[in-house]
Amino acid sequence: MRNFIFVLGLIILISGCSRQMDEITGPDKTPPSPPQGLYVYFAGDGMVILIWQNNREPDLSFYKVYRGTDSIRFHLVGKSTENIFTDKELDYDTTYFYYITAVDNSGNESEPSSIVSAKPVNIYPPTQPFGLAVFAHNDPDGIYFNLNWYKNPDGDIKLYKIFRANKPNFTPGDSNLIATSETNFFRDTLNLSMNQRYYYKIVAVDKGGLESKPSFEDDDIILKTPELIEPNDNSITGYDPTFKFKKVENANGYIIFLSTSKYGNEIWKKIIYGQNQSDTISVNYTGPSLYNGRTYFWKIATFSKSENIINSISEIRNFTVSVR
C-alpha cells in the first residue's frame, strides 16, 4: 500500500512539472523591442540609405522597412537582416517617410521605430560604367557585336548611351551615338562591315539627365567565315585525316570541332593559337580512334579575343572512314 501511494505521488509530481514545463516552453508571443536610432545616412540621386542600431534580442530574425509619401499611410517596401537598407529608383522631388520594425524567429513583430523622412534630389551624375566587353560575331544569325558591362550601382539610371567609332581613343558625341539601352546589354547590327575594327564606349544617364564619364573603350573585329579545303564533303578518309582550311585575316586563333553527328556529340576539339604565315593551315587528327565505316562531321571556328568566344564559324562537312 505504501508503494502504491509513493508511486501515485510521484506520478502527480511529474504531471505537475510537465504542466509547468509546457507553460515555460510554450509559443513565444513576445515581440522584439522597437528598433532605435533610425536615421537617414544618405538621400540623393533617387536613393535613400537608412541605418539604425541593432536590436539585442538573441532570437531576432530580420527587420521590415515601411515607406510612405506622408507620415500617415505606409506600406512594406523591403526587409533586411542587417541594420542598413537602401531604397532605390525614387522620385527626386518627393519626400519619403520611413519607419522600421523588428521581427523575431517566431514571427513576432515589434512596434514601429521613430519616423524619418528624406527627399532624394538629383545631386551627382552617375558613376562611370565599368566592365565594358565587346565581342564580334559572324554566324547564322548574321554579323553583329554583343556588348555587356556591369550594371551601374546608382539608384536613378534611366538609360545607357552607346557610342561607336572606327578609330581608337575617340570622344563620344552626337556624331558617333548609335543607340541607347535600358539594360547593361546591347547588340549592335547597324551598318557593319567585315574586317573593320569597331571601338565602343558607354555613358550612363540618370533620370534627371545628368551623364557619367564615358566607360573605358573596348573593341573587336568581325572575321570572315573559315573556308574549308579537306576533307571534302561526303568524302572517304583513313583513320588519321588531315584537316585543311584557309587562313582567316585578323584571326587570333582557330578551333577544329569533330563530332559524330551534325549537331552535337563532339569527340575532339583542337585549339590553334596565333597567326599562321601560310595561306593554308593543316592540322593532323590526334583524337581518339575513329571507327571504320562511321561518318564524322567537322567544322572550323575562329576567335579574335578568347577561344571561349567564337567569332565566325564555317559550314559543317562530313567524311566517312573506310579502310580495307
N, C-alpha and C positions, 0 to 999 in steps of 0.2 A: 504493500500500500504506500509506504514511504517512497519507494522508487517511482510509483505512478505519479504521485504528487510532484516529485522533483522533475520528472520529465515534462509534465504538464506546465509547470512553472517556467521551465527552460523554453518550451515552445512559445509561450506567451511573451517572454522576454525577447526572443529572436524576432517574433512578429512585430513587436513594438519598435525594435531597432530598424526593421525593414521599412516600416512606415516612415520613420524619421529620415532614413537614407533617401527614400523616394522624394520626401519633401526637400531635402538638401540638393539632390541631383536632378530635380525637375527641370522643365524647359526654362531657358534663360529669357526672361521678359524685360530685362533691364537695359535700356538703350544707353549708348555712349553719351558722354557729356558733349555739349555743343562745341565745335571747333573754335579755337581762339586765334586772334592775331591776323585775321584775314586782311590783306591789303593788295593794292594794285602795284605790281612790280614794274610793269611796262604797259603803256597804251599808245598805240600809233600804228599807222600803215595798215589799218584794218585788222589789228591783232591786239588782244588783251592777255596779259600774263598775270595770273593770280598766284599768291604764295600765302601760306598760313602755318601756324605751329602744329606739329604732330600731336595727335591725341596720345594719351598714355595708357589707354586700356590695352591689355595684352591680347584680347580677342578681337581687336579692330580688323576689319576686312578691307574697306575702301571708303572713299568719300564721294558724295554726289554733288554735282555743281549745277546750280539753278540760275537762269538768266531771264531778265525781263527788260522791257523798254520803259518801264516805270517802276516805282517801288512797291507796287501792289500785286501785279499779276506776274508770276514766274512760271517757267517750265524747265524741265530737266534737259540739259544740253550735253552732259558728259559725266564720266566717272574717272577717278584717279586713285591709284594705290599709293601714290606719293603725295607730299604736301605742296604740289605745284600743278597748275593746269593752264594750258594755252588754248585760247579761243580764237579761231581764225575766220577769214573771209567775212568780215563785218563791214558795215557801212561807216564811212568816215565821219558823217555828220550826225550820227545817232548816239545818244548817251545810253549806255547799257548799265543795268543794275545786277549785282550778283550776291548770292549767299551760298553757303555750302552746309552739308550735313555729314555726319559720320555714321557708318553702318558697321555693325559687328558681324561675327561669323554666324550668328543666329538670325540675322536679318533685321535686327532692331535698329531703327534709325533715330538719330538724335534730333533734338530741337535745332532750328536754324542758327547759324552763326550770325554775326552782325552783317549788315548790308553795306557793300561798297559800290561805287559807280566809276565809270570811265568813258571817255569819248576817244575812239581810236582814229584821230585825224591823220591825214596823209602828211608825213614828215620827211621821210627819206626815199630816194629812188631804190628800186630793187637791187639786191646783191648781184654781182656779176655771175652769169651762168657758167658752170664748170662741167667738165667731163664730156665735151662735145666729141663724138666719134662718127666719122663719115665712112661709109662702105659702098663701093660701086658694085653694080650687078648687071650681068648680061645673061639672061636665062629665058625660059619660055614665057615669062611674064613681061618681057621687054627689056629695055635698058633704063636704069634708074639708080638713084642714090638713096640709101637709107641713112637718116641722121637720128641720133639719140643723144641725150645729155641728162645730167642729174636734174631732177625737179627742184626748182628754187624753194628755199625754206620760208620765204616771205608769205605772209597770210593774205596778200591782196593782189596776187598776179592775175592779170587779165588775159595776156597772151604773150607769145614769143614771136619776134620778127626774125625771118630767115634771110640772110644776105649771101650772095654768091658772086664770085669773080673768076676770071681766067688767069689772074696773076696773084702771086702771094703778097702778104703784108698790105692788103687793101684796106681802105677806110670805108666802113659801112655808111650807106646813104641811100637816098631815094632812087638813084640810078641803078643800084645793084640789089634792091629789095625785091625778092621774088615771091614771097608768101608770108603768111602768119600761121601760127599753130597754137591751139589752146592746150595742147599736151606737150610733153617733152619727147615727142617723136614726130618725124616728118619724112615723107617720101617725095623726092624731087624727080619729076618726069618732064620738066619744062625745057624744050628746045635743047636737048642734049646731043653731043657728038661723040663718036667713038675715038678713043686715043687722045682725048682732050682732058687735061687735068683741071679739075674744078676745086676752088677754095671756098670754104664756108665759115661764117661767123653767126652767132646768135645774140640777140638783145632781148632782155625781159622788160615788159611794160606792165605797170600796175594799173589799177582801176582809176587812178587819178591822172593817168597819162605820163607819169614820170618814168624815165627809161634808165636801164642799167648801163654799165660799161659793157662793151662787146666781149663775148667769150673769146678764149684763145682760138686760134684758127686751126682747122683741120681740112684735109684734102684727100682725094683719091682720083682714080682714072678708070674709065670703062675699057676693058680689054676685049679684043676680038675673040670670037669663038675658035677654039683649037681645031685645026684641020687634021683629021686622021689619015694615015697613009697605010700602015699594015698593022695587023692582018686586015684584009679586005672583008667587007660584009659578006656573010654566008660562006666564008672560005674554010679550007681544011688546014689544020696545023698539026705539029707534033706535040710532044709533052712539054716542051720548053719554048713557047713562042717568044718572038721579039716584037715589042710594041714600038711603032714609029709614028711620029707626028711632027708637024711643022712648028717651029719656034713662034711664039706669040710676042709681039713687040710690047715692051714695058712690063711683062710678067715677071714677078719676083720668084715664081716657082710654079710647079705643076703637081697634080695628084692623079695617079692612074688607079682606076677602080676596076676590079674584076668580080663578077657576080655569076651566080648560077641561074638567075632569071633577069628579065629585062628591068624589073622594078625593085629588086632587092636581093637578099641572100648574098651579101658581099663576103667573099672568101679571101681577098687580098687587096691591099692598098699600098701604093708606093708613092712617097713624097720626094720630090726633086727640088732642091733649093738653088737659087741663083740664076743668073743669065747664062745662057749657052751661046758660045761663039758661033756654032754651026747653025744653018737654017733648018736642019733636021735633027731631031732628038730621038735616039734609040735607047730603049731600056729592055734588058733581058728579064724574063719572068723568073722570080725567085721564091714564089709562094709554095703552098702545099701541093702535093702531087695531083695532077689532073687525071681524069679518068677517060680511057679510050671510049669513043662513041658518044661522049657527053658534049652538049653545046654550052658555050660560055658567052657572057656579054661583057663588053668593056667600053669605057669612056674616059675622057681626059677633062679635068677641071684646072683652071688657073686661079692663082691668088695674087693680089697686088700688095697685101699687107701681111696678114696671118693666114697660115694654112687652115685655120679654123673657120675662115670666112671665104667662101667661094665667090670669085668674081665672075668668070664666064665658064661655060660648060659645053662640051661637044655633043654631037649626036651619039647615039648608042649603036655599036656594032656587035655582031656575034660571029663566032667561029666554032667549029666542031673539031675535037681532037680525033684523029683517025690514024692509027699506027698498026701496021700488019707485021 
